[in-house]
Amino acid sequence: MKTQSTVNINKELDIVQARQVGRDIAKQIGFSTVNQARITTAISELARNIYLYAGKGQIFFEIIDTFNQKGLVMIATDSGPGINDIRLVLQDGYTTSGGLGAGLPGVKRLMDEFEIQSESGQGTTVKAIKWV
């Protein structure tokens, strides 16, 4: 597996760029329009979290293309304040930004695989995979 593309998230406009890059890759490897929209929504949530809570970070896009599987891996990483209680932020409706609280739980629902690692003061890494 090799990184296909990386988008640095430093300003709000970078969220739009990350969405476009992810959608282009998803389209290229054969995702349906509906799944392209799901992937784009997940990217938006991950990029917005980086922008709002860490200030800066990156989203890496990788294509998995093996004999029997094809998919898209997204890894969102930052060096921000980290998440003290991962179980809490994965609860529907939980928000610290005044939003709808659909962020990380929404990403988890939209993708086929979801992992999160975070350490207070060290940052957060979210890995999400969608299979074609």
C-alpha positions as CSV (number, residue, x, y, z in Angstrom):
1,M,0.0,0.0,0.0
2,K,1.4,3.4,-0.9
3,T,0.2,6.9,-0.3
4,Q,-1.7,8.1,-3.3
5,S,-2.1,11.7,-2.1
6,T,-1.8,13.9,0.9
7,V,-3.7,17.0,1.8
8,N,-2.4,19.3,4.5
9,I,-5.1,20.9,6.6
10,N,-4.1,24.3,7.7
11,K,-7.0,26.5,6.7
12,E,-10.7,26.1,6.1
13,L,-10.3,26.0,2.3
14,D,-8.1,22.9,2.7
15,I,-11.3,21.0,3.8
16,V,-12.7,21.6,0.3
17,Q,-9.4,20.4,-1.3
18,A,-9.4,17.2,0.8
19,R,-13.0,16.5,-0.2
20,Q,-12.2,16.9,-3.9
21,V,-9.0,14.8,-3.8
22,G,-10.9,12.0,-2.0
23,R,-13.8,12.1,-4.4
24,D,-11.5,12.0,-7.4
25,I,-9.7,8.9,-6.0
26,A,-13.0,7.2,-5.1
27,K,-14.4,7.8,-8.6
28,Q,-11.1,6.6,-10.2
29,I,-11.2,3.2,-8.3
30,G,-14.9,2.6,-9.1
31,F,-17.1,3.7,-6.2
32,S,-20.7,4.4,-6.9
33,T,-22.0,7.9,-6.8
34,V,-23.6,7.2,-3.4
35,N,-20.4,5.8,-1.9
36,Q,-18.5,8.7,-3.4
37,A,-20.8,11.0,-1.4
38,R,-20.3,8.9,1.8
39,I,-16.6,9.1,1.4
40,T,-16.7,12.8,0.8
41,T,-18.9,13.4,3.8
42,A,-16.5,11.4,6.0
43,I,-13.5,13.4,4.7
44,S,-15.3,16.6,5.4
45,E,-15.9,15.6,9.0
46,L,-12.3,14.4,9.5
47,A,-10.8,17.5,7.9
48,R,-13.1,19.8,9.9
49,N,-12.1,18.2,13.1
50,I,-8.5,18.7,12.3
51,Y,-9.1,22.4,11.5
52,L,-11.3,23.1,14.5
53,Y,-9.6,21.2,17.2
54,A,-5.9,20.8,16.2
55,G,-5.4,23.8,13.9
56,K,-3.4,21.7,11.4
57,G,-2.8,18.2,10.3
58,Q,-2.9,16.0,7.3
59,I,-5.2,13.5,5.5
60,F,-3.5,10.7,3.6
61,F,-5.3,8.7,0.9
62,E,-4.2,5.2,-0.1
63,I,-5.7,2.8,-2.5
64,I,-5.9,-0.9,-1.6
65,D,-5.9,-2.9,-4.8
66,T,-5.3,-6.6,-4.3
67,F,-6.4,-9.8,-6.1
68,N,-9.8,-9.9,-4.2
69,Q,-10.2,-6.4,-2.6
70,K,-10.3,-2.8,-3.7
71,G,-10.8,0.1,-1.4
72,L,-9.8,3.5,-0.1
73,V,-7.9,4.1,3.1
74,M,-8.1,7.6,4.7
75,I,-5.8,8.5,7.5
76,A,-6.4,11.8,9.3
77,T,-3.6,12.8,11.7
78,D,-2.8,15.8,13.8
79,S,-0.5,16.9,16.6
80,G,-3.3,18.7,18.5
81,P,-4.5,18.4,22.1
82,G,-5.8,14.8,21.6
83,I,-9.0,13.3,22.9
84,N,-9.3,12.5,26.5
85,D,-12.4,10.2,26.3
86,I,-12.7,8.5,22.9
87,R,-15.8,6.6,24.0
88,L,-17.5,9.9,24.8
89,V,-16.7,11.5,21.4
90,L,-18.0,8.4,19.6
91,Q,-21.4,8.8,21.1
92,D,-24.1,10.2,18.8
93,G,-25.0,13.8,19.7
94,Y,-21.9,14.6,21.7
95,T,-20.3,17.9,20.6
96,T,-17.9,20.4,21.9
97,S,-18.3,22.8,18.9
98,G,-22.0,23.4,19.2
99,G,-22.7,21.3,16.0
100,L,-24.9,18.4,15.6
101,G,-22.5,15.9,17.1
102,A,-22.5,13.7,14.0
103,G,-18.7,14.0,13.4
104,L,-16.8,10.9,14.4
105,P,-19.8,8.7,14.9
106,G,-21.0,9.7,11.5
107,V,-17.6,8.8,9.9
108,K,-17.7,5.4,11.7
109,R,-21.1,4.7,10.2
110,L,-20.2,5.8,6.7
111,M,-17.1,3.8,6.4
112,D,-16.6,0.0,6.5
113,E,-13.7,0.1,9.0
114,F,-12.8,2.7,11.5
115,E,-9.9,3.1,14.0
116,I,-9.0,6.0,16.3
117,Q,-5.9,6.5,18.4
118,S,-5.5,9.6,20.5
119,E,-3.3,10.7,23.4
120,S,-3.9,13.8,25.5
121,G,-1.4,16.4,24.3
122,Q,0.0,14.2,21.5
123,G,-2.7,14.4,18.8
124,T,-5.1,12.1,17.1
125,T,-5.0,9.6,14.2
126,V,-8.2,8.3,12.6
127,K,-8.0,5.5,10.0
128,A,-11.1,4.8,7.9
129,I,-11.5,2.3,5.1
130,K,-14.3,2.0,2.5
131,W,-14.4,-1.1,0.3
132,V,-15.7,-1.0,-3.3
